[in-house]
Amino acid sequence: MPFGMGVGELVLILVIVTVVFGATKLPQLGDGLGRAIKNFKRSMGSLNEIEVTPRVPSVSEKQSDQVVGGGSAASSNAGAAPPDRSTK
């Protein structure tokens, strides 16, 4: 048997799963698990589809990332008190 478990242990696990999730949810859980396994196997077979090389940002992206004025809005509000969120 798988994982060194006998038939009695597998039946006990099936009964516990049925009690926890209910008989109506079991087909949905099985369907979702089957789709997940199918997608995992398909993705393992096509390893070359995913591009993982880092992209070098262009000059225009570097310029747009810089903040005009020498600071960001978060640093200019560093000493400010938090807004009052109490409800009356």
N, C-alpha and C positions, 0 to 999 in steps of 0.2 A: 504494500500500500504506500501511497505517497507520504513522505515526511515521517515514516514510521508509525502512522496512525492506523488503527483498525477500523472496521466497519462501524462498530459501536460509537467510537469517537466522532466519526463523520456524521452519523445520524444525529448525535447530540448537538453538534455544531449547526446542522441544518435546522433542527427544531428551535434553537436559540435565535438564529437569524430570522426565521419565520415569525417568532414572537416579537422580536425587536422591530422589524420593518413591516410586518403584516403581509398577508398572502397577496394582496393586490399590488404591492410595490415590487415584489420579487421579479416579475417579468421585466419591469422597467429597469431594475438594477442589472439584471442579466444582459439586457439589450445594451445598456450603457457600457458595461464592462466589455462586452464583445466588440463594440465599436472602438473602444479605447485600445484594446489589444490589436485590432485590425489596423488602426491608424499608426500604432507604434511599430508594427512589423513593416508597414509600407514606408514609414520614414526611415527605418533602419536600412532598408534596401536601396534607398536613394540618398546617400550621404552627400553626393556632389551638388545637390540642389541648393543647399544653404550656403550663402556667402558670409564668411566670418572674417574676412580681411578688414582691418581698420581703414576707414575712409579719411583721407587728408582733407581738412576743410579748405575751401578756396579763400582767396584774398577778400572777396566781398563778404563772406560769412564771418571772417575774423573782424572786419571793420564793424559789422552790425552787432557783434557781441560786446564791443567796447562801449562803455557808458560815457556820454558827453557830460562834462562838468567834473570829472575826476572821482565821483563817488556814486554809490547806489542809493536807492530810496531806503533800503533796509538799514544802511549804516547811518543815514541822516536822522532816522527815528530811534536810534539806539538808546538815547537817554529819556525818551518820552514815556509818560505813564501809560499803562494799558487803558483802553476805553472802558467806561463803566457799563457793565452788562447786567446790572441788577434790574429786576422787574418789580414794579410796584403795583 
